[in-house]
Amino acid sequence: MAKTNYSFEKRQRELAKKKQQDAKQAKKKAERENPKSNDTGRDPSGGVA
């Protein structure tokens, strides 16, 4: 039976974790650059647009 390569498994876990962090960071950056408006269809004077 072959010996388990723990270094490879650890590296794969690290890569997966970094990929998740990068995706989360990219999502946050996109949200900061293109914020969703909280526009409810009303103008600032309180009347309906």
C-alpha positions as CSV (number, residue, x, y, z in Angstrom):
1,M,0.0,0.0,0.0
2,A,1.3,3.5,-0.9
3,K,2.2,6.0,1.8
4,T,-0.2,8.9,2.1
5,N,1.3,12.2,0.9
6,Y,0.1,14.6,3.6
7,S,2.1,17.5,2.1
8,F,0.1,17.3,-1.1
9,E,-3.2,17.2,0.8
10,K,-2.2,20.2,2.9
11,R,-1.2,22.1,-0.2
12,Q,-4.6,21.3,-1.8
13,R,-6.5,22.5,1.3
14,E,-4.4,25.7,1.3
15,L,-5.1,26.4,-2.4
16,A,-8.8,25.8,-1.9
17,K,-8.9,28.2,1.1
18,K,-7.0,30.9,-0.8
19,K,-9.4,30.5,-3.7
20,Q,-12.3,31.0,-1.4
21,Q,-10.7,34.1,0.2
22,D,-9.9,35.5,-3.2
23,A,-13.5,35.0,-4.4
24,K,-14.8,36.6,-1.2
25,Q,-12.5,39.6,-1.6
26,A,-13.4,40.0,-5.3
27,K,-17.1,40.0,-4.3
28,K,-16.6,42.6,-1.6
29,K,-14.6,44.8,-4.0
30,A,-17.4,44.5,-6.7
31,E,-20.0,45.5,-4.1
32,R,-17.9,48.5,-3.1
33,E,-17.5,49.6,-6.7
34,N,-21.1,49.1,-7.7
35,P,-23.2,49.6,-4.6
36,K,-26.8,48.5,-4.9
37,S,-29.1,51.5,-4.6
38,N,-31.9,51.5,-2.0
39,D,-34.2,53.3,-4.4
40,T,-37.8,52.4,-3.6
41,G,-39.2,54.3,-6.6
42,R,-39.8,57.5,-4.6
43,D,-38.2,60.9,-5.1
44,P,-36.4,62.7,-2.3
45,S,-39.4,64.9,-1.5
46,G,-41.4,61.8,-0.3
47,G,-43.8,61.6,-3.2
48,V,-44.1,58.8,-5.6
49,A,-42.0,59.1,-8.7
